[in-house]
Amino acid sequence: MKICVVGEGAISNKHLDGLANIEEAEVVSLVGGVEADTKETAEKHGIPFWTLDLDEGINQPGVEAVIIGSPTPMHAKQAIHCLKAGKHVEVEVPIADTLEDARALQAAQKDTGLVAMGGHTRRFNPSHQWIHNKIQAGELKIQQLCVQTYFFRRKNINALGNPRSWTDHLLWHHAAHTIDLFQYQAGEQANLVTAMQGPIHPELNIAMDMNIGLKVPSGPICTLSLSFNNDGPLGSWFRYICDNGTYIAVYDDLTDGKDNPIDVSKVDVSMNGFELQDREFIAAIKEGREPNASVDQLMRTMEIMHEAEQQLKAAG
């Protein structure tokens, strides 16, 4: 399957590393925003064609699918454009930075009938898959999911330490991972949402600290703490407090509540969550089915972020 990747930054590089392990995938074009960085990324991954023009990239001969890892504000617009051009789309988190744009993307998918999937990697990390399999088998039930998502971003830089042309957001990006994951693991949509945020950064004009609470109808809750002020280890830690044990997931790794490692190497065909996510995208296209983490499945997450935003605005 010939694929166009959009974006030359950290996330797109993670997809390109994963795609290199998938025999069914061939990246034939790269669309970037910065010429020098796009050229460098294309050469690093052996991509034969690169451009700064989206239409040029997606219209290369044989391109069937597009993986979008561009800046957040461009996600929905580019995804809709690709769908209307007849291309299947996987778009990174969040699929949009407003509920209105998310609904427009959902409508475009329904109009075209093509595969439209969100890049919710947590559904595919072997650590979270191990938990999900136990829940599905009736061996575990979540009581509380406690999550810490911490970065040190007092300047507008990306995960590689380079300046950003846009501003990242705790709610309209990082919270999306946990909001979706909690509902996915609980098997229910949240019906109670609470949100609070700390002071607004004078230059970035975003809150640097935030917490979000969720509850699903059967009772389990989620407590999410987010910060761009954390001067320490960076990333996300997921503590599953269950009726039958406690488990801590950090990306593709898993331990129990006493820090004993759990072997998740046999959960799937790879230990790379990005690769597994992209494998699902390709398989859904080939099999003509809805993918895990389809745009449709992600709409409640988008609604929750919208509800949280309204609460934060009302609180001042």
C-alpha positions in Angstrom: 0.0 0.0 0.0 1.5 3.3 -1.1 1.3 5.9 1.7 1.8 9.7 2.0 3.0 10.9 5.4 2.2 14.5 6.3 4.5 16.2 8.8 8.3 16.1 9.3 8.4 16.4 13.2 8.7 14.0 16.1 5.4 12.2 15.7 5.8 11.7 11.9 9.2 10.2 12.5 7.7 7.8 15.0 5.2 6.7 12.3 8.0 6.4 9.7 10.0 4.2 12.0 7.0 2.0 12.6 6.0 1.8 8.9 9.5 0.6 8.1 8.6 -2.6 9.8 5.4 -3.2 7.9 5.9 -5.2 4.7 2.5 -4.1 3.3 3.4 -0.4 3.6 5.5 1.8 1.3 5.9 5.5 2.0 6.2 7.1 -1.3 5.8 10.8 -0.4 6.4 13.2 2.5 4.6 16.5 3.0 6.3 19.0 5.4 6.1 22.5 6.5 9.8 23.5 6.7 11.9 22.8 3.6 15.2 21.9 5.2 13.6 19.6 7.8 11.3 17.9 5.3 14.3 17.2 3.0 16.3 15.8 5.9 13.4 13.6 7.1 12.8 12.2 3.6 16.5 11.4 3.1 16.7 9.8 6.5 13.8 7.4 5.8 14.5 6.9 2.1 11.3 8.5 0.9 11.6 9.2 -2.9 9.5 12.3 -3.0 9.0 15.2 -0.7 7.2 18.5 -1.0 5.6 21.4 1.0 2.4 21.1 -1.0 -0.3 18.7 0.3 -1.9 18.1 -3.1 1.5 17.2 -4.6 2.2 14.7 -1.9 -1.2 12.9 -1.9 -1.4 12.8 -5.7 1.8 10.9 -6.2 1.1 7.8 -8.3 -0.7 5.0 -6.4 -1.1 6.8 -3.1 -4.1 5.2 -1.3 -3.7 6.4 2.2 -2.4 9.4 4.2 -1.0 9.6 7.7 -1.2 13.1 9.1 1.2 14.2 11.8 1.2 17.9 11.1 0.6 20.7 13.7 -2.7 20.2 15.6 -4.5 23.2 14.1 -4.1 21.7 10.6 -5.4 18.2 11.5 -9.1 18.4 10.6 -8.7 20.6 7.6 -6.0 18.4 6.0 -7.9 15.2 6.9 -11.1 16.4 5.3 -9.1 17.5 2.2 -7.6 14.1 1.9 -10.9 12.3 2.3 -12.4 14.5 -0.4 -9.5 13.6 -2.6 -10.3 9.9 -2.3 -7.6 9.0 0.2 -8.0 7.0 3.4 -6.8 9.0 6.5 -5.2 8.4 9.8 -4.9 11.7 11.7 -2.9 12.2 14.8 -4.3 13.2 18.2 -6.4 15.3 18.4 -8.4 14.7 15.2 -9.4 18.4 15.6 -9.0 21.2 18.0 -12.7 22.1 18.1 -15.8 20.0 18.4 -17.2 21.7 15.3 -14.2 20.7 13.2 -14.4 17.1 14.5 -18.0 16.9 13.4 -17.0 18.2 10.0 -14.4 15.4 9.8 -17.0 12.8 10.8 -19.4 14.1 8.2 -16.6 13.9 5.5 -15.9 10.3 6.4 -19.6 9.4 6.1 -19.9 11.2 2.8 -16.9 9.4 1.3 -17.2 6.0 3.0 -13.4 5.9 3.4 -11.4 4.9 6.4 -10.8 7.7 8.8 -8.9 6.9 12.0 -7.5 8.8 14.9 -3.9 8.3 16.1 -4.9 7.1 19.6 -1.7 5.0 20.2 -2.7 4.1 23.8 -5.3 1.7 22.5 -2.4 -0.2 20.7 0.5 0.0 23.2 1.1 -3.6 24.4 0.8 -2.5 28.0 -2.7 -1.1 27.6 -3.7 -4.0 25.3 -2.7 -6.4 28.1 -5.1 -4.6 30.5 -7.8 -4.5 27.8 -7.6 -8.2 27.2 -7.9 -8.9 30.9 -11.0 -6.6 31.1 -12.6 -8.3 28.1 -12.0 -11.7 29.7 -13.7 -10.6 32.9 -10.5 -10.9 34.9 -10.2 -7.2 35.8 -12.5 -4.2 36.4 -11.2 -0.7 36.7 -12.0 1.2 39.9 -9.9 4.2 39.1 -7.5 5.2 36.4 -5.0 7.7 37.7 -2.9 9.4 35.1 0.0 11.9 35.2 0.9 13.6 31.9 3.9 15.8 32.6 6.2 17.9 30.4 8.5 20.9 30.8 7.4 23.4 28.2 7.7 26.9 29.4 9.0 27.8 25.9 7.3 27.0 22.6 9.4 24.0 21.6 8.6 20.5 20.4 9.6 17.0 21.7 12.9 17.3 19.8 13.7 20.7 21.4 13.0 22.7 18.3 10.9 25.9 18.1 7.2 25.3 17.2 5.2 27.3 14.8 2.1 26.6 16.8 1.3 26.2 20.5 0.6 22.8 22.1 -2.3 22.4 24.5 -2.9 20.3 27.6 -6.6 19.9 26.9 -6.8 19.9 23.1 -4.1 17.3 22.7 -2.6 15.5 25.7 -5.9 15.0 27.6 -7.4 13.4 24.5 -5.2 10.3 25.0 -6.5 9.6 28.5 -10.1 10.6 27.9 -10.4 8.2 25.1 -8.4 5.4 26.8 -10.5 5.5 30.0 -13.7 5.1 28.1 -12.2 2.4 25.9 -11.0 0.4 28.9 -14.2 1.0 30.9 -16.3 0.1 27.9 -18.6 3.1 28.6 -18.9 6.7 27.7 -18.2 9.2 30.5 -21.4 10.9 31.8 -19.7 13.2 34.4 -16.8 15.6 33.5 -15.0 18.1 35.8 -12.1 20.4 34.8 -9.9 22.9 36.6 -6.8 24.8 35.3 -4.0 26.8 36.8 -2.6 30.2 35.7 -2.4 31.2 32.1 1.1 31.6 30.8 1.7 35.3 29.8 3.4 34.5 26.5 2.0 31.1 25.4 -1.5 32.1 26.5 -2.4 28.6 27.7 -2.8 27.0 31.1 0.3 25.2 32.2 -1.4 23.0 34.7 -4.8 21.2 34.6 -6.8 18.4 36.1 -9.7 16.6 34.6 -12.1 14.1 36.3 -14.3 11.6 34.6 -16.9 9.1 35.7 -18.8 6.4 33.7 -22.3 5.3 34.6 -21.3 2.0 36.2 -19.0 3.9 38.7 -15.3 3.8 37.7 -13.6 7.1 37.7 -10.5 8.7 36.1 -8.2 11.3 37.6 -6.0 13.1 35.1 -3.2 15.5 36.1 -1.5 17.4 33.3 1.4 19.9 33.5 3.8 21.8 31.2 5.7 22.9 34.4 7.1 19.6 35.5 10.9 19.8 35.9 11.5 16.1 36.0 10.9 12.9 34.0 8.7 13.6 31.0 5.8 11.5 29.7 2.6 9.8 30.9 2.1 7.3 33.7 -1.1 5.3 33.8 -2.0 3.7 37.1 -4.9 1.2 36.8 -6.4 0.6 40.2 -8.6 -2.5 39.7 -10.7 -4.9 41.6 -8.0 -7.5 41.1 -4.6 -5.8 41.3 -3.0 -2.5 40.4 -1.0 -2.0 37.2 1.2 0.9 35.9 1.6 1.4 32.2 4.3 3.7 30.7 3.9 3.7 27.0 4.7 0.1 25.9 5.9 -1.2 29.3 3.8 -2.5 32.2 4.5 -3.3 35.9 2.2 -4.3 38.7 1.5 -2.0 41.7 4.7 -3.1 43.4 6.9 -2.4 40.3 7.3 -6.0 39.3 7.6 -6.1 35.4 4.9 -7.8 33.4 6.0 -9.5 30.2 3.8 -8.0 27.4 6.1 -9.1 24.5 3.6 -11.7 23.3 0.5 -9.4 23.4 0.9 -8.5 19.7 3.2 -8.8 16.7 5.4 -5.8 17.9 6.3 -3.9 21.0 6.0 -0.6 19.1 2.6 1.1 19.7 2.9 3.4 16.7 3.7 0.4 14.4 0.7 -1.5 15.8 -1.6 1.5 15.3 -0.4 1.9 11.6 -0.9 -1.9 11.1 -4.6 -1.5 12.2 -5.0 1.4 9.8 -3.7 -0.6 6.8 -5.6 -3.7 7.8 -8.9 -1.8 8.1 -8.4 -0.4 4.5 -7.6 -3.8 3.1 -10.5 -5.5 4.9 -13.0 -2.7 4.2 -14.0 -2.3 7.8 -14.1 0.3 10.6 -10.8 0.6 12.4 -10.2 0.5 16.1 -10.1 4.3 17.0 -12.2 5.3 14.1 -13.3 9.0 13.9 -16.8 7.8 14.9 -15.5 6.1 18.0 -13.6 9.3 19.1 -16.5 11.7 19.0 -17.5 11.4 22.7 -13.9 12.2 23.5 -14.2 15.4 21.4 -17.4 16.3 23.1 -15.9 15.8 26.6 -13.0 18.1 25.7 -15.5 20.7 24.5 -17.5 20.3 27.8 -14.2 20.7 29.8 -13.3 23.8 27.8 -16.7 25.4 28.6 -16.2 24.7 32.3 -12.7 26.3 32.2 -14.0 29.4 30.4 -16.9 29.8 32.8 -14.5 29.5 35.8 -12.4 32.3 34.4 
